[in-house]
Amino acid sequence: MDSRRSLLVLALLFISFLVYQQWQLDKNPPVQQQTTEQTTTASSDVPASSSSSAEVVADSQTKGHIITLENDVFRLKVDTLGGDVISSELLKYDAELNSKEPFVLLKDTNEHVYIAQSGLIGKNGIDTKAGRAQYQVTGDNFKLAEGQNELSVPLTFEKDGVTYRKIFVLKRDSYDVGVNFEIVNQSGSAIEVEPYGQLKHTLVESSGNVAMPTYTGGAYSSSETNYKKYSFSDMKDKNLSIDTKAGWVAVLQHYFVSAWIPNQDVNNQLYSITDSKNNVASIGYRGPVVSIPAGATETITSSLWTGPKLQKQNG
């Protein structure tokens, strides 16, 4: 009896050691050469529209202005070129154990790309191979104030009689960001656009050890599949292409996740694109064609989650 108890204690001690070792690796990774955050977007890829045969088109523009959006749980950095989220600092999670620096989930550095991109493609899209939309904004830093439960920040772009507003909506105690497009068509004729959202990530392998494996890679949900991982290896083997009405796309990274949740009441296409030359992959959604008559205003909604894996909130 005593020998059996001793073996059980030894087994528990061994498992505890492995868990502690993995925690130390996650919170205190090996020291690497210090990098600084880029102030320009990378290649800023956008997907092809439903009427285009090209897989990827890239911008000729590279520079934008960086603004900061903050609530009580995270601080986001947004590039006004395209309105992409290029950084998310999680204020309630330490970068390292007992560190005063917040954990950075989304980032755009020379060594590691993990950003959330979104825009409008299609016949009258403003994100094309000729360039991304260069939005205008009224300030540089926007923070949810004491007693305020919601912060709305519009970015504005005008072209050919059409006003496009990309509106970020942050709420108190929430890692969910509303990313909505309001399109006011005063051009005199109908226009057509297609919304998209994608997560671009450096191609990396999953890590961890035998007892505590960790996964870094894609995942998705559709009307036919509640939850399925789609690794970077899967993306390199075959591009994801699923038509669905409900669902989302995500990138999982250890204890954290970023996900795009499109409008659940319309048909969307979930996709992935691999750019081996630049060692990055994107997993995203493409929405249906939205027609906006002359003189009309249309709103297209979506949500971006960037934070911890909280099952009750993000499913």
Secondary structure in CASP SS format (residue, H / E / C, confidence):
PFRMAT SS
TARGET T0000
AUTHOR 0000-0000-0000
METHOD secondary structure of the structure
MODEL  1
M C 1.00
D H 1.00
S H 1.00
R H 1.00
R H 1.00
S H 1.00
L H 1.00
L H 1.00
V H 1.00
L H 1.00
A H 1.00
L H 1.00
L H 1.00
F H 1.00
I H 1.00
S H 1.00
F H 1.00
L H 1.00
V H 1.00
Y H 1.00
Q H 1.00
Q H 1.00
W H 1.00
Q H 1.00
L H 1.00
D H 1.00
K H 1.00
N C 1.00
P C 1.00
P C 1.00
V C 1.00
Q C 1.00
Q C 1.00
Q C 1.00
T C 1.00
T C 1.00
E C 1.00
Q C 1.00
T C 1.00
T E 1.00
T C 1.00
A C 1.00
S C 1.00
S C 1.00
D C 1.00
V E 1.00
P E 1.00
A C 1.00
S C 1.00
S C 1.00
S C 1.00
S C 1.00
S C 1.00
A C 1.00
E C 1.00
V E 1.00
V E 1.00
A C 1.00
D C 1.00
S C 1.00
Q C 1.00
T C 1.00
K E 1.00
G C 1.00
H C 1.00
I E 1.00
I E 1.00
T E 1.00
L E 1.00
E E 1.00
N C 1.00
D C 1.00
V C 1.00
F E 1.00
R E 1.00
L E 1.00
K E 1.00
V E 1.00
D E 1.00
T C 1.00
L E 1.00
G C 1.00
G C 1.00
D E 1.00
V E 1.00
I E 1.00
S E 1.00
S E 1.00
E E 1.00
L E 1.00
L E 1.00
K E 1.00
Y E 1.00
D E 1.00
A C 1.00
E C 1.00
L C 1.00
N C 1.00
S C 1.00
K C 1.00
E C 1.00
P E 1.00
F E 1.00
V E 1.00
L C 1.00
L C 1.00
K E 1.00
D E 1.00
T C 1.00
N C 1.00
E C 1.00
H C 1.00
V E 1.00
Y E 1.00
I E 1.00
A E 1.00
Q E 1.00
S E 1.00
G E 1.00
L E 1.00
I E 1.00
G C 1.00
K C 1.00
N C 1.00
G C 1.00
I C 1.00
D C 1.00
T E 1.00
K C 1.00
A C 1.00
G E 1.00
R C 1.00
A C 1.00
Q E 1.00
Y C 1.00
Q E 1.00
V C 1.00
T C 1.00
G C 1.00
D C 1.00
N E 1.00
F E 1.00
K E 1.00
L C 1.00
A C 1.00
E C 1.00
G C 1.00
Q C 1.00
N C 1.00
E E 1.00
L E 1.00
S E 1.00
V E 1.00
P E 1.00
L E 1.00
T E 1.00
F E 1.00
E E 1.00
K E 1.00
D C 1.00
G C 1.00
V E 1.00
T E 1.00
Y E 1.00
R E 1.00
K E 1.00
I E 1.00
F E 1.00
V E 1.00
L E 1.00
K E 1.00
R C 1.00
D C 1.00
S C 1.00
Y C 1.00
D E 1.00
V E 1.00
G E 1.00
V E 1.00
N E 1.00
F E 1.00
E E 1.00
I E 1.00
V E 1.00
N E 1.00
Q C 1.00
S C 1.00
G C 1.00
S C 1.00
A C 1.00
I E 1.00
E E 1.00
V E 1.00
E E 1.00
P E 1.00
Y E 1.00
G E 1.00
Q E 1.00
L E 1.00
K E 1.00
H E 1.00
T E 1.00
L C 1.00
V C 1.00
E C 1.00
S C 1.00
S C 1.00
G E 1.00
N C 1.00
V C 1.00
A C 1.00
M C 1.00
P E 1.00
T C 1.00
Y C 1.00
T E 1.00
G E 1.00
G E 1.00
A E 1.00
Y E 1.00
S E 1.00
S E 1.00
S C 1.00
E C 1.00
T C 1.00
N C 1.00
Y C 1.00
K E 1.00
K E 1.00
Y E 1.00
S C 1.00
F H 1.00
S H 1.00
D H 1.00
M H 1.00
K H 1.00
D H 1.00
K C 1.00
N C 1.00
L C 1.00
S E 1.00
I E 1.00
D E 1.00
T E 1.00
K C 1.00
A C 1.00
G E 1.00
W E 1.00
V E 1.00
A E 1.00
V E 1.00
L E 1.00
Q E 1.00
H C 1.00
Y C 1.00
F E 1.00
V E 1.00
S E 1.00
A E 1.00
W E 1.00
I E 1.00
P E 1.00
N C 1.00
Q C 1.00
D C 1.00
V C 1.00
N C 1.00
N E 1.00
Q E 1.00
L E 1.00
Y E 1.00
S E 1.00
I E 1.00
T E 1.00
D E 1.00
S C 1.00
K C 1.00
N C 1.00
N C 1.00
V E 1.00
A E 1.00
S E 1.00
I E 1.00
G E 1.00
Y E 1.00
R E 1.00
G C 1.00
P C 1.00
V C 1.00
V E 1.00
S E 1.00
I E 1.00
P C 1.00
A C 1.00
G C 1.00
A C 1.00
T E 1.00
E E 1.00
T E 1.00
I E 1.00
T C 1.00
S E 1.00
S E 1.00
L E 1.00
W E 1.00
T E 1.00
G E 1.00
P E 1.00
K C 1.00
L C 1.00
Q H 1.00
K H 1.00
Q H 1.00
N H 1.00
G C 1.00
END
